[in-house]
Amino acid sequence: MSGTLPHFLQEPDDAYIVKSNPIKLCCRARPALQIFFKCNGEWVHQNQHTSLEHTELGTGVKIREVMINVSRQQVEDFHGPEDYWCLCVAWSHLGTSKSRKATVRIAYLRKNFEQEPQGLEVPINGMIVLHCRPPEGVPVAEVQWLKNEEPVSSLDDVNVDTRADHNLIINEARLSNSGNYTCLASNVVARRRSATATVIVFVNGGWSSWTDWSECNVHCGRGVQKRTRICTNPAPLNGGAFCEGMSVQKSSCTSPCPVDGGWAEWTVWSVCSSECERQRTRECTDPEPKHGGRLCDGAALDTDNCTGDLCIQDRKLLHDLKVPQAEMETNNDVALYSGLAAGVVTVVMLVVAVTLYRRNQSDYGVDVIDSSGLTGGFQSFSFKSARQGNPLLMNSSMQPDLTVSRTYTGPICFPDSMEKELMPEPALFDPLPDLKVKVHSSFMVSLGVSERAEYHAKAPSQTFPRGVVQDVGGGTLGGRGRSQLTLAQPSLVSNTCKRPLRTSGVFGHSGGRLVVPNTGVSLLVPQGAIEEDTTWELYISITQQASSSLSDEGQEILLSPEVTYGPPGLILSCPVALTIAHCADVSSEDWSIKLKRQTQDNSWEEVMAVEAESTCCYCLLDTQCCHLLVERPGCYVLVGEALTQAAGKRIRLAAFGNMEPNFLNYSIRVYCVDDTPHTFQEVVSLERGRGGRLLEEPKTLLFRANSFSLQVSIQDIPQFLWSIKPFTTCQEFTFSQVWCSNQTPLQCAFSLERYSPAANQLSCKISVRQVKGHEQILQVYTTIAESEKDTVPFFTQSDCTVTSQTGSRAFKIPLSIRQRICATFDTANVKGKDWQLLAQKLHIDRNLGYFARQTSPSAVILSLWEAQHQDRGDLDSLASALEEIGKVHSKHSTSVDTLDCISKTHPSIDSTITRSSEELDTDHT
């Protein structure tokens, strides 16, 4: 390698001197005996060089590295036809090599822009072009655009182009593009800001369709009728032009005058009939009544005796046929008493027959000795008469509780994905409330192997989330291949016969709030939504019977109760806020949630997807509630479709218990319901009727859409005090029962028997877990007393006592402050449409097109904020948002002055904001 020319491993790069800081140029070559820099054609003195030399391992070739510093003074003192430059020359035994030229320039950036962006007013869907030419500088400045102090990037929005010669181009203007734009120029030495350009995207008004022609304004003669249209398609916005033309059209009309009816002439008398009567008729046709005229007065039929009472019937004169009054009354009495006697005899016979039948039915009980009786093979099963005094015997009028009376030999927990029925004829068990099913095979039990059984029953239709396949592999779970029996069949608590929950109130121009207690459902009527001097009786009702026609695809499930608000025909000037509780886990994006409305033919139509843009409705989804802005009364419900198996819904778990009538058995009932207040209140109401008491604070379980079942087991029972029937300690709900419960409570029961009446303490654990999922433990510790009459406590929320509030007491924000906020933020100004910034700071910055079409966007945003914070009495979030807006617009006198005016006019706002939620709850109650 020593016999070659030097080869540069590093050449000097172009550099910029920032302020007074010198720059360093570096060269490195191999093989090299010497390296010197040459700047502007002159050699740099050897004393100004810094040299490093080392030998490459393996080859022994010398590598030399040389550096020099170039100061600002050196560059300023150079006056030549080109920029200050330097290169380096390297020597070896065979000659020299030269590097590339590196230029050194002094960096700077002028203060003034060559062209600054100008404010624009652009129609919607028009093109926005903002020009910017940055100040002169070395190196050339890079340009970045800011909108409301946030960077604008063409990577985030394909509608935006920032690549065209530093200009900002928005191809199709949207309402969300309104704002304050700034051109930011920067290089290595400085950063410059242009003047702010305000862009306002306006909407010109458009006429709606003509209404139908009104009725003629007179009832008789010549009059006028009219039809109207309004400038709402779309409504003018942000200074857009109002609709041109007339809003009312009039037309002449003629209403026919009413004509009263008149009788025509009588017809000729008819021939004398066998009843010795003749008839004649007349018609109301002279003239006919028309156009609301009165009908003819009098009778249209006239009869007359045609023989002068001398007509003979059955060879007797008419006056001979008259029966004496006393004789007729006697005959009537005899017929009456005869009928009554026959009725009494019939009723007595029916009562005796029914009694004999019921006594005959109650004399039989069944013990199924072998499982072959269920499967239809191997052995016959025998029937034995029921033992008298059986403590498990229930009232025959009650539904049999099979969860406490079936026992099997075999493993404890099994899947039940096929929802097997024990007999092809379920009605067989109806008159046998103390039925026991026992599977005996001592040999198989001793080996620890469960007997196989096949059930030929039709599996109910099930709904599974997208991508989840129903497990039909012989009832297997988690890869196990054995067909297994479900130990106890949990039950669904029927609620189809209950009436809808309903509450109502009378509201006027001042608005108010309507609440269905303890259901998570409420309606907020904003101030001014109802016209002055007008009142409406508004109502909310919750339908407790789940609809079966919500989804055509069968993939959607109910996530909320069906909520109706009305009355139909309600006229509002702005939307109301309807709050509905839901049970979906919205912490991830695994759901497709939609809002649906019931049509007049009781079918369901989709209103909007929750995350979609819509101008007819707005939906704000919180973790437990959904807040809707709607204008059209009707029945609404939230439905969801699981997009992945990670989707989950919240299940509320509660355990209730009470002593059975024999005072030895204690019944524990575990409910698994959708986690909505309304559904849980159904359970509370049911248990109150049973005399049950809550054994543990209800807990929440996240149930995933992974097709695995839910198992409920009881554990840690005191063995010397209490006993439970073998193999009934674990029960199971199939996946479809829980996932598609549709707001219907699921229940399973455990029956415990105490050895002695003196045992008055019960402690145990109830485990509720989804296979390959989450688990919750309900810890039970209760005192048992034969005389206890404790019932279910009444679970309430903060809205349990007040169902209707009107006027200022129903709102968190005082009316005067609300009006000033709306007046400030609804007005277009040089800083843009500030209501959009208000929405952003209140975290309501999605679907802004809905607010843009409102007469007062700020008022609708505040109504939504009121609905979202109805359970929290503080105004902290609103105050923080206003404070941030004040900081952002610190240079804007209009906004700051208005906010200052609000504070000065209402000095109590500070104390209102800082008050605790308890104080505000007290004030508003």
Secondary structure, 3 states (H helix, E strand, C coil): CCCCCCEEEECCCCEEECCCCCEEEEEEEECCCEEEEEECCEECCHHHCEEEEEECCCCCCEEEEEEEEECHHHHHHCCCCCCEEEEEEEEECCEEEECCCEEEEECEECCCCCECCCCEEEECCCCEEECCECCCEECCCEEEEEECCEECCCCCCCCEECCCCCCEEECCCCHHHCEEEEEEEECCCCEEECCCEEEEEEECCCCCCCCCCCCCCCCCEEEEEEEECCCCCCCCECCCCCCCCCCEEEEEEEECCCECCCCCCCCCCCCCCCCCEEEEECCCCCCCCECCCCCCCCCCEEEEECCCCCCEECCEEHHHCCCCHHHHHHHHHHHHHHHHHHHHHHHHHHHHHHHHHHHHHHCCCCEECCCHHHHCCCCCCCCCCCCCCCCCCCCCCCCCCHHHCECCCCCCCCCCCCCCCCCCCHHHHCCCCCCEECCCCHHHHHHCCCCCCCCCCCCCCCCCCCCCCCCCCCCCCCCCCCCCCCCCCCEECCCCCCCCEEEEEEECCCCEEEEECCCCEEEEECCCCCCCCCCEEEEEEEECCCCCCCCCCCCCEECCCEEEEECCCCCCCCCEEEEEECCECCCCCCEEEEEEEECCCCCEEEEEECCCCCCCCEEEECCCEEEEEECCCEEEEEEEEECCCCCEEEEEEEEEEEECCCCCEEEEEEEEEECCHHHHHHHHHHHHHHCCEECCCCEEEEEECCCCCEEEEEECCCCCCEEECCCCCEEEECHHHHHCCCCCCEEEEEEEEECCCCCCEEEEEEEEEECCCCEEEEEEEEECCCCCCCCCCCCCCCCCCCCEEEHHHHCCCCHHHHHHHHHHHCCCECCECHHHHHHHHCCCCCCHHHHHCCCCHHHHHHHHHHHHCCCCCCCHHHHHHHHHHHHHCCCCHHHHHHHHHHHHHCCHHHHHHHCCHHHHHHHHC
